[in-house]
Amino acid sequence: MKSRLRIIAVVCAFLFAPMAIAQQPPLLKKCQACHGKQLTGKKKSPSIVDFSYEELYASLTTDVPKKMKRIASKLTDKQKSEISAYIFNSEDSSERQPTHIF
């Protein structure tokens, strides 16, 4: 019985994980305010569509640019991970390998 439940859990994870990533995080609007609607850059803020998941996550956690410190400090680790995964797995990054959410 336990092995059947494990199999069902694994199948569900593979089926529903892409849908969870595909939904735009509500806080992405904070990113779009400076980086543009398509996140391709705007005025003094660079494009972030070509960043790896690790670079995106680091820019919200350990290597936060000065302009982003106030916003990043208000996000939970889960929100930072969701935003990084969404941007990394967006349409513009279709050639990249998918990554996991921490």
Summary of the structure (lengths in Angstrom):
residues: 102
radius of gyration: 15.5
end to end distance: 29.0
largest distance: 57.9
contacts: 230
relative contact order: 0.14
helix: 58%
strand: 2%
